[in-house]
Amino acid sequence: MTAPVPVAMSATLAADEEFARRRLAGERVLFLATGEIGLPVLPELGEQLARAAHRNAYGPVAGTAQLREAAAGYWGRRGLATDAADVVCGPGSKPLLFALLMAVGGDVVVPVPSWVSYAAHARLAGLRPIPVPIRPGQGGVPDPAGLRAQVLEARAHGRNPRAVIVTLPDNPTGTIAGPETVRELAQVARELDLVVISDEIYGDLVFTAGHRAVSPAWFAPERTVVTTGLTKNLAVGGWRLGVARLPAGAAGSALRARLVSIASQIWSSAAAPVQAAAAYALAEPPEVLDRVAASRRLHERVARKVAEAFVAAGAELAPVRATCYLYPDFEPLRHGLSRVHGVTGADDLARLLSTRYGVALLPGTAFGEGSRSLRIRAATSRLYGESDAERSAALAARDPLALPWVKAAVDRATEVLTDLTAPIRSAR
């Protein structure tokens, strides 16, 4: 009998459960570990869900015609002309990504660092992840030269890499790979006959128009699958709805057929009421655009302020361009962290911050980094308030950093980082 594939609990979901346990125990915890966007549901979006509550039939596996048309329009407005027939929806972009790996088959290249579930998905599907480091400040996309070298080496040893996953913009770094890097990636993918799976769920959370992410579908449309969902831009992760844009043409049609067959065996169809709400959201009426813009401004103000605290403490940090994620590197403080705190890697650092200071973050090892890396990920999306009233006020505020509860959270982060690193920096 074949042994089951070993699989660990998702680091982000495990952190969520630990946070809930510690809060119930009355502990004071500054939670920077996971990127669930802590904002209330847009009222009009909630109304759409309620109106569709009576829809209790399965519906088409690929999604309703209304949803697929809305998704096609969403991508079309971003310069990716899309036929609704090439759209497949699922109960979240996460299961869609897993099903896509199964549909493509073969080993899969993943960036280092990358979101916690990509490599786990590959292993669960019986595939092998091939890690390739990113270029500095170009998170989410494996270095194209490294991609070519690793794929050729893998094939020389009898392995069968067939896909590469990218994230634009990136989780965990909050950065965006530039157009030239994405173009090079697309060239290598075409040269090596790889399918590109582009996770673009953070695409609407880029802070400035001049830094917008460029999809590999621009450069290699015949081999690029694009995924997105409502979890990040509209903060409804619990509703679980994702959409995938498959390539046009014969190869894309064959991939779509395999994906739909897999979906039919696993989830049958996404929840009908959620599909109705998603169709409304992806059509982007003014109230949806306004909410996304307000969320984007809030993320930018808070994330950049917390970033300043990490830099002031002596960590290296690429400028955050999107999302609510920061990925500081404490390598410049390695000697002092070891001498003063006994810290030799990110696991030690995250443990110290949690146990001594009550600050929850994730170590870089959760994102594929080596054990000696001193990179950690901080997510600022839980700093907007404890209640919907506070979070709504943060969304509406001209200066959310002036709100007492936001200011207190940011000040606490600054205080902790100062206490952690001041003895190290003063001894230099």
C-alpha positions as CSV (number, residue, x, y, z in Angstrom):
1,M,0.0,0.0,0.0
2,T,1.3,3.4,-0.9
3,A,1.9,5.7,2.1
4,P,-0.1,8.9,2.2
5,V,1.6,12.1,1.1
6,P,2.9,13.9,4.2
7,V,1.3,17.3,4.4
8,A,1.6,20.0,7.0
9,M,-1.1,22.4,8.0
10,S,-1.1,25.6,6.0
11,A,1.2,28.0,7.9
12,T,-1.2,30.9,7.4
13,L,-4.3,29.0,8.6
14,A,-2.4,27.5,11.5
15,A,-1.4,31.0,12.5
16,D,-5.0,32.1,12.3
17,E,-6.0,29.3,14.7
18,E,-3.2,30.1,17.1
19,F,-4.1,33.8,17.1
20,A,-7.7,32.9,17.9
21,R,-6.6,30.6,20.8
22,R,-4.3,33.2,22.3
23,R,-6.9,36.0,22.0
24,L,-9.5,33.8,23.8
25,A,-6.9,33.2,26.5
26,G,-6.7,36.9,27.1
27,E,-3.2,37.4,25.7
28,R,-2.2,40.7,24.0
29,V,-1.1,39.8,20.5
30,L,-0.1,42.0,17.6
31,F,-1.1,39.8,14.7
32,L,1.0,40.3,11.6
33,A,1.0,36.6,10.5
34,T,-1.7,36.2,7.9
35,G,-3.1,38.2,5.1
36,E,-6.8,37.9,5.5
37,I,-8.1,41.3,4.7
38,G,-9.9,42.5,7.8
39,L,-12.6,44.7,6.3
40,P,-16.4,44.6,6.4
41,V,-18.4,43.3,3.5
42,L,-19.5,45.9,1.0
43,P,-23.3,46.3,1.7
44,E,-24.3,46.1,-2.0
45,L,-22.3,42.9,-2.3
46,G,-24.0,41.4,0.7
47,E,-27.4,42.3,-0.8
48,Q,-26.5,40.5,-4.0
49,L,-25.7,37.3,-2.0
50,A,-28.9,37.5,0.0
51,R,-31.0,38.0,-3.2
52,A,-29.5,34.8,-4.6
53,A,-29.9,32.7,-1.5
54,H,-32.8,30.7,-3.1
55,R,-30.5,29.4,-5.8
56,N,-29.8,25.8,-4.7
57,A,-29.1,23.9,-7.9
58,Y,-25.7,22.8,-8.9
59,G,-25.4,24.6,-12.1
60,P,-22.7,24.3,-14.8
61,V,-19.3,22.9,-13.5
62,A,-17.4,25.8,-15.1
63,G,-19.7,28.4,-13.6
64,T,-22.8,30.2,-14.7
65,A,-22.9,32.1,-17.9
66,Q,-23.5,35.3,-16.0
67,L,-20.4,34.9,-13.9
68,R,-18.2,33.8,-16.9
69,E,-19.3,36.8,-18.9
70,A,-18.5,39.1,-16.0
71,A,-15.1,37.6,-15.6
72,A,-14.4,37.9,-19.3
73,G,-15.3,41.6,-19.1
74,Y,-13.1,42.1,-16.0
75,W,-10.1,40.8,-17.9
76,G,-11.0,42.6,-21.0
77,R,-10.9,45.9,-19.2
78,R,-7.3,45.1,-18.2
79,G,-6.2,44.5,-21.8
80,L,-6.7,40.7,-21.9
81,A,-9.5,40.0,-24.4
82,T,-11.3,37.0,-23.0
83,D,-14.1,34.7,-24.3
84,A,-16.5,33.6,-21.6
85,A,-16.1,30.0,-22.9
86,D,-12.5,30.1,-21.7
87,V,-13.4,31.0,-18.1
88,V,-13.7,28.4,-15.3
89,C,-14.8,29.2,-11.8
90,G,-14.3,27.3,-8.6
91,P,-14.8,27.5,-4.8
92,G,-11.8,29.8,-4.3
93,S,-8.7,30.4,-6.4
94,K,-6.8,28.0,-4.1
95,P,-8.7,24.8,-5.3
96,L,-8.5,26.1,-8.8
97,L,-4.8,26.3,-8.6
98,F,-4.5,22.8,-7.2
99,A,-6.8,21.5,-10.0
100,L,-4.8,23.3,-12.6
101,L,-1.6,21.6,-11.5
102,M,-3.4,18.2,-11.8
103,A,-4.7,19.1,-15.2
104,V,-1.3,20.2,-16.5
105,G,0.6,17.4,-14.9
106,G,4.4,17.1,-14.5
107,D,6.7,18.8,-12.1
108,V,6.1,22.5,-11.4
109,V,8.6,25.4,-10.9
110,V,7.8,27.6,-7.9
111,P,9.5,30.9,-7.0
112,V,11.5,31.2,-3.8
113,P,10.0,32.7,-1.7
114,S,6.4,31.9,-2.7
115,W,3.0,31.5,-1.2
116,V,2.9,28.7,1.3
117,S,0.5,26.4,-0.7
118,Y,2.2,26.2,-4.1
119,A,4.8,23.5,-3.2
120,A,2.3,21.7,-1.0
121,H,-0.2,21.6,-3.9
122,A,2.4,20.0,-6.1
123,R,3.2,17.3,-3.6
124,L,-0.4,16.6,-2.9
125,A,-1.0,16.2,-6.7
126,G,1.8,13.6,-6.8
127,L,4.1,16.2,-8.5
128,R,7.5,17.6,-7.5
129,P,8.1,21.3,-6.9
130,I,11.3,22.8,-8.4
131,P,12.3,25.9,-6.4
132,V,14.0,28.8,-8.3
133,P,15.0,32.0,-6.5
134,I,13.5,35.3,-7.5
135,R,15.6,38.4,-8.6
136,P,16.0,41.0,-5.8
137,G,12.9,43.1,-5.6
138,Q,11.1,41.1,-8.3
139,G,9.0,38.9,-6.1
140,G,6.6,36.3,-7.4
141,V,8.5,35.4,-10.6
142,P,11.5,32.9,-10.6
143,D,14.6,34.4,-12.2
144,P,14.2,33.4,-15.9
145,A,17.8,32.4,-16.2
146,G,17.5,30.2,-13.2
147,L,14.2,28.8,-14.5
148,R,15.9,27.7,-17.8
149,A,18.8,26.1,-16.0
150,Q,16.7,24.2,-13.4
151,V,14.2,22.9,-16.0
152,L,17.0,21.7,-18.3
153,E,18.8,20.0,-15.4
154,A,15.6,18.4,-14.3
155,R,14.9,17.0,-17.7
156,A,18.4,15.8,-18.0
157,H,17.8,13.7,-14.9
158,G,14.5,12.2,-16.3
159,R,12.1,14.6,-14.6
160,N,9.2,16.2,-16.5
161,P,8.7,19.9,-15.6
162,R,5.6,21.2,-17.4
163,A,4.5,24.3,-15.5
164,V,5.7,27.4,-13.7
165,I,3.7,29.3,-11.1
166,V,4.0,33.1,-10.7
167,T,2.3,35.6,-8.5
168,L,1.7,39.2,-9.7
169,P,1.7,41.2,-7.5
170,D,3.5,38.9,-5.0
171,N,2.7,37.3,-1.7
172,P,4.9,37.2,0.4
173,T,7.1,40.2,-0.6
174,G,4.5,42.8,-1.6
175,T,6.7,43.6,-4.7
176,I,5.9,43.4,-8.4
177,A,8.1,41.7,-11.0
178,G,8.9,44.3,-13.8
179,P,7.7,43.9,-17.4
180,E,11.1,42.9,-18.6
181,T,11.4,40.1,-16.1
182,V,7.9,38.9,-17.0
183,R,8.7,39.1,-20.7
184,E,11.9,37.0,-20.2
185,L,9.9,34.5,-18.2
186,A,7.4,34.2,-21.1
187,Q,10.2,33.6,-23.6
188,V,11.7,30.9,-21.5
189,A,8.3,29.3,-21.0
190,R,7.8,29.2,-24.7
191,E,11.3,27.9,-25.4
192,L,10.8,25.1,-22.9
193,D,7.1,24.4,-23.6
194,L,6.0,25.3,-20.1
195,V,2.5,26.3,-19.0
196,V,2.5,29.5,-17.0
197,I,0.0,29.7,-14.1
198,S,-0.3,33.3,-13.1
199,D,-1.9,34.0,-9.8
200,E,-3.1,37.6,-10.1
201,I,-5.5,37.7,-7.1
202,Y,-3.7,40.9,-5.8
203,G,-3.8,42.6,-9.1
204,D,-6.3,45.3,-7.9
205,L,-4.2,46.2,-4.9
206,V,-1.3,47.9,-6.6
207,F,-0.7,51.2,-5.0
208,T,0.1,53.4,-8.0
209,A,-0.9,53.0,-11.6
210,G,2.7,53.3,-12.8
211,H,3.6,50.1,-11.0
212,R,0.8,48.0,-12.2
213,A,1.6,44.3,-12.7
214,V,2.0,43.1,-16.3
215,S,0.6,39.6,-16.9
216,P,2.6,37.0,-18.7
217,A,-0.6,36.5,-20.7
218,W,0.5,39.7,-22.6
219,F,3.7,38.0,-23.8
220,A,2.7,34.3,-24.0
221,P,-1.1,34.2,-24.3
222,E,-1.2,30.7,-25.8
223,R,0.3,29.1,-22.7
224,T,-0.7,31.3,-19.8
225,V,-3.5,30.6,-17.3
226,V,-4.6,33.6,-15.2
227,T,-6.4,33.2,-11.9
228,T,-8.1,35.7,-9.5
229,G,-10.9,35.9,-7.0
230,L,-12.7,38.2,-4.5
231,T,-10.7,37.3,-1.4
232,K,-8.3,40.1,-1.4
233,N,-9.8,43.1,-3.3
234,L,-13.2,42.8,-1.7
235,A,-12.2,41.0,1.6
236,V,-14.7,38.1,1.3
237,G,-12.3,35.1,1.7
238,G,-14.9,33.1,3.5
239,W,-17.2,33.2,0.5
240,R,-14.7,31.1,-1.5
241,L,-14.9,32.1,-5.2
242,G,-12.2,32.1,-7.8
243,V,-12.0,32.3,-11.6
244,A,-9.5,31.1,-14.1
245,R,-8.8,32.4,-17.6
246,L,-7.7,29.6,-19.9
247,P,-5.7,30.3,-23.1
248,A,-7.7,30.4,-26.4
249,G,-6.9,27.8,-29.0
250,A,-6.6,24.0,-29.2
251,A,-4.1,23.6,-26.3
252,G,-6.2,25.9,-24.0
253,S,-9.4,24.0,-24.9
254,A,-7.8,20.7,-24.0
255,L,-6.5,22.1,-20.7
256,R,-10.0,23.5,-20.0
257,A,-11.6,20.2,-20.7
258,R,-9.2,18.4,-18.2
259,L,-9.8,21.2,-15.6
260,V,-13.5,20.9,-15.8
261,S,-13.4,17.2,-15.6
262,I,-11.3,17.4,-12.5
263,A,-13.7,20.0,-11.0
264,S,-16.7,17.8,-11.7
265,Q,-15.2,15.1,-9.6
266,I,-14.0,17.3,-6.7
267,W,-16.4,20.3,-6.2
268,S,-19.1,19.8,-8.8
269,S,-19.8,23.5,-8.9
270,A,-19.2,26.6,-6.8
271,A,-22.0,27.8,-4.5
272,A,-24.7,29.4,-6.7
273,P,-25.5,32.4,-4.5
274,V,-21.8,33.3,-4.3
275,Q,-21.5,33.0,-8.1
276,A,-24.3,35.6,-8.4
277,A,-22.6,38.0,-6.0
278,A,-19.3,37.4,-7.8
279,A,-20.8,38.2,-11.2
280,Y,-22.0,41.6,-9.8
281,A,-18.5,42.3,-8.3
282,L,-16.6,41.4,-11.5
283,A,-18.9,43.6,-13.5
284,E,-17.3,46.4,-11.4
285,P,-20.2,48.9,-10.8
286,P,-19.1,52.2,-9.3
287,E,-19.6,51.1,-5.6
288,V,-17.3,48.2,-6.1
289,L,-14.6,50.3,-7.7
290,D,-14.9,52.8,-4.9
291,R,-14.5,50.1,-2.2
292,V,-11.5,48.6,-3.9
293,A,-9.9,52.1,-4.3
294,A,-10.5,52.8,-0.6
295,S,-9.1,49.4,0.4
296,R,-6.0,50.1,-1.7
297,R,-5.4,53.5,-0.1
298,L,-5.7,52.0,3.4
299,H,-3.3,49.1,2.7
300,E,-0.8,51.6,1.3
301,R,-0.8,54.0,4.2
302,V,-0.5,51.3,6.9
303,A,1.9,48.9,5.1
304,R,4.3,51.7,4.2
305,K,4.2,53.1,7.8
306,V,5.1,49.7,9.2
307,A,7.7,49.3,6.5
308,E,9.4,52.4,7.8
309,A,9.6,50.8,11.3
310,F,11.4,47.7,9.9
311,V,13.9,49.9,7.9
312,A,14.6,52.1,10.9
313,A,15.3,49.0,12.9
314,G,18.0,48.0,10.5
315,A,16.3,45.4,8.3
316,E,16.6,45.4,4.5
317,L,13.2,45.8,2.7
318,A,12.4,46.2,-0.9
319,P,9.8,49.0,-1.5
320,V,6.3,47.6,-1.1
321,R,4.3,48.2,-4.2
322,A,1.1,46.4,-3.5
323,T,-0.9,44.3,-1.1
324,C,-0.5,44.4,2.7
325,Y,2.7,42.3,2.8
326,L,6.2,43.2,3.9
327,Y,9.2,40.8,3.7
328,P,12.0,42.3,5.7
329,D,15.4,40.7,5.8
330,F,17.4,40.9,9.1
331,E,20.6,39.7,7.5
332,P,22.4,43.0,8.2
333,L,21.8,42.3,11.9
334,R,22.8,38.6,11.9
335,H,25.8,38.9,14.1
336,G,24.0,41.0,16.7
337,L,20.8,38.9,16.7
338,S,22.9,35.8,17.4
339,R,25.0,37.5,20.1
340,V,22.2,39.3,21.9
341,H,19.2,37.0,21.3
342,G,20.6,33.7,20.2
343,V,18.8,34.0,16.9
344,T,20.4,32.2,13.9
345,G,17.4,32.0,11.5
346,A,14.0,33.2,10.7
347,D,12.3,30.5,12.8
348,D,14.2,31.7,15.9
349,L,13.4,35.3,15.1
350,A,9.6,34.6,14.6
351,R,9.6,32.6,17.9
352,L,11.3,35.3,19.8
353,L,8.9,38.0,18.5
354,S,6.0,35.8,19.4
355,T,7.0,34.6,22.9
356,R,8.7,37.7,24.2
357,Y,6.7,40.5,22.5
358,G,3.4,38.9,21.5
359,V,4.0,39.8,17.9
360,A,2.9,37.1,15.4
361,L,4.7,36.9,12.1
362,L,5.7,34.1,9.7
363,P,9.3,33.0,9.1
364,G,10.7,32.9,5.6
365,T,10.9,29.1,5.9
366,A,7.2,29.0,5.5
367,F,7.7,30.4,2.0
368,G,10.5,28.1,0.9
369,E,13.5,29.9,2.3
370,G,16.5,28.0,3.8
371,S,16.8,27.6,7.6
372,R,19.5,30.2,8.0
373,S,17.5,32.9,6.2
374,L,16.6,35.9,8.4
375,R,13.6,36.9,6.3
376,I,10.1,37.2,7.8
377,R,6.7,38.1,6.5
378,A,4.6,40.7,8.1
379,A,1.0,41.3,7.0
380,T,-0.7,44.6,8.1
381,S,-4.3,43.8,7.2
382,R,-5.4,42.9,10.8
383,L,-4.4,46.4,12.1
384,Y,-7.5,48.2,10.9
385,G,-9.6,47.6,14.0
386,E,-11.3,45.0,16.2
387,S,-14.9,45.7,15.0
388,D,-16.6,46.4,11.7
389,A,-17.3,49.9,13.0
390,E,-13.5,50.5,13.5
391,R,-12.6,48.9,10.2
392,S,-15.2,51.0,8.4
393,A,-13.8,54.1,10.0
394,A,-10.3,53.1,8.8
395,L,-11.6,52.7,5.3
396,A,-13.2,56.1,5.3
397,A,-10.5,58.0,7.1
398,R,-8.4,60.6,5.2
399,D,-5.6,59.6,7.5
400,P,-6.1,56.1,9.0
401,L,-2.8,56.4,10.9
402,A,-4.4,59.1,13.1
403,L,-7.1,56.7,14.3
404,P,-6.3,55.7,17.9
405,W,-6.5,52.0,17.4
406,V,-4.5,52.0,14.1
407,K,-1.9,54.3,15.7
408,A,-1.6,52.1,18.8
409,A,-1.0,49.0,16.6
410,V,1.7,50.8,14.5
411,D,3.3,52.3,17.6
412,R,3.4,48.9,19.2
413,A,5.2,47.4,16.1
414,T,7.7,50.3,16.2
415,E,8.3,49.8,19.9
416,V,8.9,46.1,19.6
417,L,11.4,46.5,16.7
418,T,13.2,49.2,18.5
419,D,13.6,47.1,21.7
420,L,14.7,44.1,19.6
421,T,17.4,45.9,17.7
422,A,18.5,48.9,19.7
423,P,21.1,46.9,21.7
424,I,22.5,45.5,18.5
425,R,22.7,48.8,16.7
426,S,24.2,50.7,19.6
427,A,27.0,48.1,19.9
428,R,28.2,48.6,16.3
